[in-house]
Amino acid sequence: MNIEKIYRQRRNVLRVLADEFGSEMVPAKVVRSDGTDIDDSDPQIYAGTTQILTVLFEDLTSQGIDAIGEFFFIPYKEDDDMQIFQNVITLDEEVEEEMLPEILLAITALNNVIPVGSFGVDLAQRRMAYRHSYEMPFPLSDSDLKNFLDLCMGMAVSMVKEFAYLLAEVADGSRSAESVVQLFDSDQILQ
């Protein structure tokens, strides 16, 4: 399989998605992993960097709280028989250190009940995010690849819309982690 062709197709489909977000007035752009713009005249589009669709979701988790979505493929290796698409939606770029125990307990409760992906905190940077990986076959047509990406990005955004407000409330101190645990207590869910 031609690696150049794979990376070019990925970039083109990510750009189509960025344009669709833009038409809905949602800021979106495809960039390299170092944050620089992608130059279409660059003959080696895969030269050691990942192409990332970056999207600013305003008020995604709750009123007044924005989230940053980063959507990208794990780099391709010659012997790969599947391609993996990663959805990362950053909810908080700097969790207050004193809130970490509460947030981590709430995340544990959430991750036990959500159907796909997981919430987490990068402890070194104190960044809270939702992650979801999606495997898909290849080669795929452009339209099939776009449909797979629409599906997995939609699932990731749905999980964040549905559950991340709980973590935002724990982070700002308006909800306790224990209340999140009780909310998802299996005895309560079955009643």
C-alpha positions as CSV (number, residue, x, y, z in Angstrom):
1,M,0.0,0.0,0.0
2,N,1.3,3.4,-0.9
3,I,2.0,5.4,2.2
4,E,1.8,8.7,0.4
5,K,-1.6,7.9,-0.9
6,I,-2.8,6.9,2.6
7,Y,-1.6,10.1,4.2
8,R,-2.9,12.3,1.3
9,Q,-6.4,10.6,1.6
10,R,-6.4,11.2,5.4
11,R,-5.5,14.8,5.0
12,N,-8.1,15.4,2.3
13,V,-10.9,13.8,4.4
14,L,-9.9,15.8,7.5
15,R,-10.0,19.0,5.4
16,V,-13.5,18.1,4.2
17,L,-14.6,17.7,7.8
18,A,-12.9,21.0,8.8
19,D,-14.9,22.7,6.0
20,E,-18.1,21.1,7.2
21,F,-17.5,22.4,10.7
22,G,-16.7,25.8,9.3
23,S,-19.9,25.9,7.3
24,E,-21.7,25.4,10.7
25,M,-19.7,28.3,12.2
26,V,-17.6,26.0,14.3
27,P,-13.9,26.9,14.2
28,A,-11.9,24.0,12.7
29,K,-8.5,23.6,11.0
30,V,-6.2,20.8,9.9
31,V,-2.6,21.3,11.2
32,R,0.6,19.4,11.9
33,S,1.2,17.9,15.3
34,D,3.6,20.9,16.0
35,G,0.7,23.3,15.3
36,T,2.0,24.6,12.0
37,D,-0.1,24.8,8.9
38,I,0.1,22.1,6.3
39,D,1.6,23.2,3.0
40,D,-0.1,21.5,0.0
41,S,3.1,21.9,-2.0
42,D,5.1,19.8,0.4
43,P,5.9,16.6,-1.5
44,Q,6.2,14.5,1.7
45,I,3.0,15.2,3.6
46,Y,3.7,12.4,6.1
47,A,7.3,13.5,6.9
48,G,7.3,12.6,10.6
49,T,4.3,14.6,11.7
50,T,0.7,13.8,12.4
51,Q,-2.1,15.7,10.7
52,I,-4.7,16.8,13.3
53,L,-8.2,18.2,12.8
54,T,-8.5,20.7,15.6
55,V,-12.0,22.0,16.5
56,L,-13.2,24.5,19.1
57,F,-16.5,23.4,20.6
58,E,-18.1,26.3,22.3
59,D,-20.4,25.4,25.2
60,L,-20.0,21.7,24.6
61,T,-20.0,20.5,28.2
62,S,-22.1,23.1,29.8
63,Q,-22.9,26.8,29.5
64,G,-19.7,28.8,29.3
65,I,-17.3,25.9,29.1
66,D,-15.5,25.4,25.8
67,A,-13.7,22.2,24.7
68,I,-10.9,21.6,22.2
69,G,-11.2,18.5,20.0
70,E,-8.2,17.0,18.3
71,F,-8.9,14.2,15.8
72,F,-6.1,12.3,14.1
73,F,-4.8,9.0,12.9
74,I,-2.1,7.1,14.7
75,P,0.9,7.1,12.4
76,Y,0.8,4.3,9.8
77,K,3.4,1.5,9.7
78,E,4.0,-0.7,6.6
79,D,2.7,-3.9,8.2
80,D,-0.5,-2.4,9.8
81,D,-3.7,-4.1,8.8
82,M,-6.0,-1.6,10.5
83,Q,-5.9,2.1,10.9
84,I,-6.6,3.8,14.2
85,F,-8.3,7.1,14.5
86,Q,-7.9,9.0,17.8
87,N,-10.5,11.4,19.3
88,V,-9.2,13.6,22.1
89,I,-11.4,16.3,23.6
90,T,-9.8,18.5,26.1
91,L,-12.2,19.7,28.8
92,D,-9.9,21.6,31.2
93,E,-6.3,22.6,30.4
94,E,-5.3,23.1,34.1
95,V,-7.2,21.2,36.8
96,E,-6.7,22.7,40.2
97,E,-4.3,20.4,42.1
98,E,-6.5,20.3,45.2
99,M,-9.4,19.1,43.1
100,L,-7.5,16.1,41.6
101,P,-8.6,13.5,44.1
102,E,-12.3,14.4,43.7
103,I,-12.0,14.6,39.9
104,L,-10.2,11.2,39.7
105,L,-12.9,9.5,41.8
106,A,-15.6,11.0,39.6
107,I,-13.7,9.9,36.5
108,T,-13.5,6.4,37.8
109,A,-17.3,6.3,38.3
110,L,-18.0,7.7,34.9
111,N,-15.6,5.4,33.1
112,N,-17.4,2.4,34.6
113,V,-20.6,3.3,32.9
114,I,-19.9,5.1,29.6
115,P,-20.1,2.8,26.6
116,V,-17.1,4.0,24.6
117,G,-13.8,5.9,25.4
118,S,-12.7,7.2,28.7
119,F,-12.1,10.4,30.7
120,G,-8.8,11.0,32.2
121,V,-6.3,13.5,33.6
122,D,-2.7,13.9,32.4
123,L,-1.2,14.3,35.9
124,A,2.0,16.0,34.7
125,Q,0.1,18.8,32.9
126,R,-3.2,18.5,34.9
127,R,-5.1,18.4,31.7
128,M,-8.5,16.7,31.7
129,A,-9.7,15.1,28.5
130,Y,-11.9,12.5,26.9
131,R,-10.2,9.9,24.6
132,H,-11.7,7.4,22.2
133,S,-9.8,5.2,19.7
134,Y,-11.5,3.7,16.7
135,E,-10.1,1.0,14.5
136,M,-11.1,0.8,10.9
137,P,-10.0,-1.3,7.9
138,F,-8.2,0.0,4.9
139,P,-8.1,0.8,2.1
140,L,-11.4,2.6,2.1
141,S,-12.9,5.0,-0.4
142,D,-12.9,8.7,0.6
143,S,-16.7,8.5,1.3
144,D,-16.4,5.4,3.5
145,L,-13.4,6.8,5.4
146,K,-15.4,10.1,6.0
147,N,-18.4,8.0,7.2
148,F,-16.2,6.1,9.7
149,L,-14.8,9.4,10.9
150,D,-18.2,11.1,11.2
151,L,-19.4,8.1,13.3
152,C,-16.5,7.9,15.7
153,M,-16.2,11.7,16.1
154,G,-20.0,11.8,16.7
155,M,-19.7,9.2,19.4
156,A,-16.9,11.1,21.2
157,V,-18.7,14.4,21.1
158,S,-21.9,12.6,22.3
159,M,-20.1,11.2,25.3
160,V,-18.6,14.5,26.2
161,K,-22.0,16.3,25.9
162,E,-23.7,13.6,27.9
163,F,-21.3,13.2,30.8
164,A,-18.5,15.9,31.0
165,Y,-20.7,18.4,32.8
166,L,-20.5,16.2,35.8
167,L,-16.7,16.5,35.8
168,A,-16.9,20.3,35.2
169,E,-19.1,20.6,38.3
170,V,-16.7,18.5,40.4
171,A,-13.8,20.6,39.1
172,D,-15.5,23.9,40.1
173,G,-16.6,22.5,43.5
174,S,-20.4,22.6,42.9
175,R,-20.7,18.8,42.9
176,S,-18.9,16.2,45.0
177,A,-17.3,13.1,43.5
178,E,-19.4,11.1,45.9
179,S,-22.6,12.4,44.2
180,V,-21.3,11.2,40.9
181,V,-20.5,7.8,42.4
182,Q,-24.0,7.6,43.9
183,L,-25.6,8.8,40.6
184,F,-24.1,5.7,38.9
185,D,-24.5,3.3,41.8
186,S,-25.7,0.0,40.2
187,D,-28.5,-0.4,42.8
188,Q,-29.9,3.1,42.0
189,I,-29.7,2.5,38.2
190,L,-31.7,-0.7,38.4
191,Q,-34.5,0.9,40.5
